[in-house]
């Protein structure tokens, strides 16, 4: 890589227009991948097949758009037909090519060198290493633009609302715990009341409140330990077996932030609270699996 990639990044940053990316054959497939990557990281891009361009698709190119053409040889007939038309429109042209002295390379404003020694194909014929080089340079361009724009994970989430990725980027702790019942007992609740609350709410735990304020957490493990210690369950109160000052997490945080807490402290539940410290529910490690967040 040389300064050409820097000039390409600066050219794209300096314009508010789109990036049109074109190619033929296997290069066209790589071009589509680069378009997808740029779109998802804040650079509006459109794919234009080199063969279709001369049959009407040139109409998608606007005055200030930047055109990127991918071609290992830089001398294919479709590319030779397309390049003069782009130049006549006055658009800036960036080449991804393995031959800087090709027709494409010599006609372009910026040449990204994708030269390879030979194809990985044992016949040195099928586009393999050459298309890999094009994709690598496309990713390098996208990553450089991400850094230059200070593109954040929050920005990224706006373009990826669907699927498991969208859930990791959008789903908050509060979103998940709101789907559950909100188990709680009072500090003076009986042992059987605690068991009934844990069993009925099916989260493996219950919060303990005193005058509406969170003071503790009781889990299935606390119940088992009470039996193992042969305590008189008739006189046990919730406050006797609870864990005081349980670990909490803010409801406004992303659910994915629970993962570190679960792993670091080797626990399976977290008490969910709002900014005022008020109890809102419980999130369980299994919730993250069900929501495809881990």
C-alpha positions as CSV (number, residue, x, y, z in Angstrom):
1,X,0.0,0.0,0.0
2,X,1.2,3.5,-0.7
3,X,-0.2,7.1,-0.5
4,X,-2.8,6.3,-3.1
5,X,-5.1,4.9,-0.4
6,X,-4.6,8.1,1.6
7,X,-5.6,10.2,-1.4
8,X,-8.6,8.0,-2.0
9,X,-9.8,8.3,1.6
10,X,-9.4,12.1,1.5
11,X,-11.2,12.4,-1.8
12,X,-14.2,10.5,-0.4
13,X,-14.2,12.5,2.8
14,X,-14.1,15.8,0.9
15,X,-17.3,15.1,-1.0
16,X,-20.9,14.6,0.2
17,X,-21.7,12.6,-2.9
18,X,-21.9,8.8,-3.1
19,X,-19.3,6.2,-4.1
20,X,-20.2,4.2,-7.2
21,X,-18.3,0.9,-7.4
22,X,-18.2,-1.2,-10.6
23,X,-16.5,-4.3,-12.0
24,X,-16.9,-7.3,-14.3
25,X,-16.9,-11.0,-13.5
26,X,-15.5,-12.0,-10.1
27,X,-14.4,-8.4,-9.5
28,X,-18.1,-7.4,-9.7
29,X,-18.9,-9.7,-6.8
30,X,-16.1,-8.2,-4.8
31,X,-17.4,-4.7,-5.7
32,X,-20.8,-5.6,-4.3
33,X,-19.2,-6.7,-1.0
34,X,-17.2,-3.4,-0.8
35,X,-20.4,-1.5,-1.4
36,X,-22.2,-3.4,1.4
37,X,-19.3,-2.7,3.8
38,X,-19.1,1.0,3.0
39,X,-22.9,1.5,3.3
40,X,-22.9,-0.2,6.7
41,X,-20.1,2.0,7.9
42,X,-21.4,5.4,6.9
43,X,-20.3,5.9,3.3
44,X,-23.3,5.8,0.9
45,X,-22.4,3.5,-2.0
46,X,-24.0,1.9,-5.0
47,X,-23.0,-1.1,-7.1
48,X,-23.0,-0.7,-10.9
49,X,-22.2,-3.7,-13.1
50,X,-19.7,-2.7,-15.8
51,X,-21.6,-4.5,-18.5
52,X,-24.9,-3.0,-17.6
53,X,-23.4,0.5,-17.3
54,X,-23.3,1.1,-21.0
55,X,-26.9,-0.1,-21.4
56,X,-28.5,2.5,-19.2
57,X,-27.1,2.1,-15.7
58,X,-24.8,5.1,-16.2
59,X,-27.9,7.1,-15.3
60,X,-27.3,6.3,-11.6
61,X,-24.1,8.4,-11.6
62,X,-24.7,11.9,-10.3
63,X,-22.4,14.9,-10.9
64,X,-20.1,14.7,-7.8
65,X,-20.1,10.9,-7.3
66,X,-16.8,9.2,-7.0
67,X,-16.5,6.1,-9.2
68,X,-14.3,3.1,-8.2
69,X,-13.7,0.4,-10.8
70,X,-12.2,-3.0,-10.0
71,X,-10.3,-4.9,-12.6
72,X,-7.2,-7.0,-12.1
73,X,-5.9,-6.6,-15.7
74,X,-7.5,-3.2,-16.3
75,X,-7.8,-4.0,-19.9
76,X,-11.0,-5.9,-20.3
77,X,-13.3,-4.7,-23.2
78,X,-16.2,-3.7,-20.8
79,X,-13.8,-1.6,-18.7
80,X,-12.3,0.0,-21.8
81,X,-15.8,1.0,-22.9
82,X,-16.8,2.3,-19.5
83,X,-13.8,4.4,-18.4
84,X,-14.1,7.0,-21.2
85,X,-17.7,7.6,-20.4
86,X,-16.9,8.1,-16.7
87,X,-14.2,10.6,-17.7
88,X,-16.6,12.4,-20.0
89,X,-19.0,12.9,-17.1
90,X,-16.2,14.6,-15.1
91,X,-16.4,12.2,-12.2
92,X,-13.3,11.3,-10.2
93,X,-12.2,7.8,-10.9
94,X,-10.4,5.4,-8.6
95,X,-8.9,2.1,-9.9
96,X,-8.4,-1.1,-8.0
97,X,-6.1,-2.9,-10.4
98,X,-3.2,-5.2,-10.5
99,X,-1.7,-3.4,-13.5
100,X,-1.0,0.3,-13.0
101,X,0.1,0.6,-16.6
102,X,-3.2,-0.8,-17.9
103,X,-5.9,1.3,-19.7
104,X,-7.8,1.6,-16.4
105,X,-4.7,2.5,-14.4
106,X,-3.5,5.2,-16.8
107,X,-7.0,6.8,-17.1
108,X,-7.7,6.9,-13.4
109,X,-7.2,9.8,-11.0
110,X,-6.1,7.5,-8.2
111,X,-4.7,3.9,-8.6
112,X,-4.9,1.5,-5.7
113,X,-2.3,-1.2,-6.4
114,X,-3.8,-4.7,-6.1
115,X,-0.9,-6.4,-7.8
116,X,-0.1,-10.1,-7.0
117,X,2.7,-12.4,-8.0
118,X,0.3,-15.1,-9.2
119,X,-3.1,-16.5,-8.6
120,X,-3.6,-19.1,-5.9
121,X,-5.3,-21.2,-8.6
122,X,-2.8,-24.0,-9.6
123,X,-3.4,-23.1,-13.2
124,X,-2.7,-19.4,-12.4
125,X,-6.0,-18.6,-14.2
126,X,-9.0,-18.4,-11.9
127,X,-9.3,-15.1,-10.0
128,X,-8.3,-16.1,-6.5
129,X,-5.4,-14.1,-5.1
130,X,-6.4,-11.1,-7.3
131,X,-9.9,-10.9,-5.9
132,X,-8.6,-11.4,-2.4
133,X,-6.3,-8.4,-2.9
134,X,-9.2,-6.3,-4.1
135,X,-11.3,-7.2,-1.1
136,X,-8.5,-6.5,1.3
137,X,-8.0,-3.0,-0.3
138,X,-11.8,-2.4,-0.1
139,X,-11.8,-3.3,3.6
140,X,-8.7,-1.1,4.2
141,X,-10.5,1.8,2.5
142,X,-13.6,1.2,4.7
143,X,-11.7,0.9,7.9
144,X,-9.7,4.1,7.1
145,X,-13.0,6.0,6.5
146,X,-14.4,4.6,9.8
147,X,-11.4,6.0,11.7
148,X,-11.4,9.3,9.8
149,X,-15.1,9.8,10.6
150,X,-14.9,8.7,14.2
151,X,-17.6,6.3,13.3
152,X,-18.8,4.8,16.6
153,X,-20.6,1.6,17.6
154,X,-23.7,3.7,18.2
155,X,-23.5,4.9,14.5
156,X,-22.9,1.3,13.5
157,X,-26.1,0.2,15.3
158,X,-28.3,2.6,13.2
159,X,-27.4,0.6,10.1
160,X,-27.7,-2.9,11.6
161,X,-31.1,-3.0,13.4
162,X,-31.9,-6.6,12.4
163,X,-30.8,-10.0,13.4
164,X,-28.5,-11.1,16.2
165,X,-26.2,-8.2,15.5
166,X,-29.0,-5.7,15.9
167,X,-30.0,-7.2,19.2
168,X,-26.5,-6.8,20.6
169,X,-26.4,-3.2,19.5
170,X,-29.9,-2.1,20.5
171,X,-31.3,-4.4,23.2
172,X,-31.0,-2.9,26.7
173,X,-31.1,-4.6,30.1
174,X,-34.5,-3.0,30.7
175,X,-35.8,-4.4,27.4
176,X,-35.1,-7.9,28.6
177,X,-36.2,-7.7,32.2
178,X,-39.5,-6.0,31.2
179,X,-40.5,-9.3,29.6
180,X,-40.3,-11.1,32.9
181,X,-42.3,-10.9,36.1
182,X,-40.7,-8.8,38.8
183,X,-40.0,-11.1,41.7
184,X,-39.7,-9.6,45.2
185,X,-40.4,-10.3,48.8
186,X,-40.3,-8.1,51.9
187,X,-37.5,-8.4,54.3
188,X,-39.8,-10.0,56.9
189,X,-41.4,-12.5,54.4
190,X,-41.4,-16.1,55.5
191,X,-39.3,-18.9,54.1
192,X,-42.2,-20.4,52.3
193,X,-43.2,-17.0,50.8
194,X,-39.7,-16.7,49.4
195,X,-39.8,-20.2,47.9
196,X,-43.2,-19.5,46.3
197,X,-42.0,-16.2,44.8
198,X,-38.9,-17.7,43.3
199,X,-40.9,-20.7,41.9
200,X,-43.7,-18.7,40.5
201,X,-41.6,-16.1,38.7
202,X,-39.1,-18.7,37.4
203,X,-36.0,-16.6,37.4
204,X,-34.1,-18.5,40.1
205,X,-34.0,-15.6,42.4
206,X,-36.0,-12.8,44.1
207,X,-35.2,-9.4,45.3
208,X,-35.7,-8.4,48.9
209,X,-37.2,-5.0,49.6
210,X,-37.7,-3.0,52.7
211,X,-40.1,-0.1,52.4
212,X,-39.8,-0.4,48.7
213,X,-36.0,-0.1,48.8
214,X,-33.7,-2.9,47.5
215,X,-31.7,-4.4,50.3
216,X,-30.9,-7.9,49.1
217,X,-31.2,-10.9,46.8
218,X,-32.2,-14.5,47.4
219,X,-31.3,-17.2,44.9
220,X,-32.0,-20.9,44.6
221,X,-28.6,-21.5,46.0
222,X,-29.5,-19.6,49.2
223,X,-32.5,-21.8,49.6
224,X,-30.5,-25.0,49.3
225,X,-27.9,-23.7,51.7
226,X,-30.6,-23.0,54.3
227,X,-31.7,-26.6,54.1
228,X,-28.2,-27.9,54.3
229,X,-27.5,-25.9,57.4
230,X,-30.6,-27.5,59.0
231,X,-32.1,-24.1,59.8
232,X,-35.6,-24.0,61.2
233,X,-37.5,-22.9,58.1
234,X,-40.5,-22.0,60.3
235,X,-38.8,-19.0,61.8
236,X,-36.5,-18.0,58.9
237,X,-37.2,-14.6,57.3
238,X,-36.1,-13.4,54.0
239,X,-33.6,-11.0,55.6
240,X,-31.9,-14.0,57.3
241,X,-30.8,-15.7,54.1
242,X,-30.5,-12.9,51.6
243,X,-27.2,-11.6,50.1
244,X,-27.0,-8.0,51.1
245,X,-26.0,-5.3,48.6
246,X,-26.4,-7.6,45.6
247,X,-24.7,-6.8,42.3
248,X,-26.8,-4.5,40.2
249,X,-26.9,-3.2,36.6
250,X,-28.6,-0.2,35.2
251,X,-31.6,-0.9,33.0
252,X,-30.5,1.7,30.4
253,X,-27.3,-0.2,29.6
254,X,-26.9,-2.6,26.6
255,X,-27.8,-6.2,27.6
256,X,-24.4,-7.2,26.2
257,X,-22.7,-5.4,29.0
258,X,-24.0,-8.1,31.4
259,X,-21.6,-10.6,29.9
260,X,-18.6,-9.3,31.7
261,X,-20.4,-9.1,35.0
262,X,-21.6,-12.6,34.8
263,X,-18.1,-13.9,33.8
264,X,-16.1,-11.7,36.2
265,X,-18.2,-12.5,39.3
266,X,-19.2,-16.0,38.3
267,X,-22.9,-15.3,38.9
268,X,-26.0,-16.0,36.8
269,X,-28.3,-13.2,37.8
270,X,-28.1,-9.4,38.1
271,X,-30.6,-7.1,39.8
272,X,-31.8,-4.4,37.5
273,X,-32.2,-0.9,38.8
274,X,-32.9,2.5,37.2
275,X,-30.8,5.7,37.6
276,X,-32.4,6.3,41.0
277,X,-31.4,2.9,42.3
278,X,-35.0,1.7,42.2
279,X,-35.6,-2.0,41.6
280,X,-36.9,-2.9,38.1
281,X,-36.4,-6.6,37.8
282,X,-33.8,-9.4,37.4
283,X,-31.8,-10.4,34.3
284,X,-30.6,-14.0,34.0
285,X,-27.6,-15.3,32.0
286,X,-30.0,-17.5,30.1
287,X,-31.8,-14.4,28.9
288,X,-28.8,-13.4,26.8
289,X,-28.7,-16.8,25.1
290,X,-32.4,-16.7,24.4
291,X,-32.1,-13.2,22.9
292,X,-29.0,-14.3,20.8
293,X,-26.9,-11.7,22.5
294,X,-24.1,-14.2,23.4
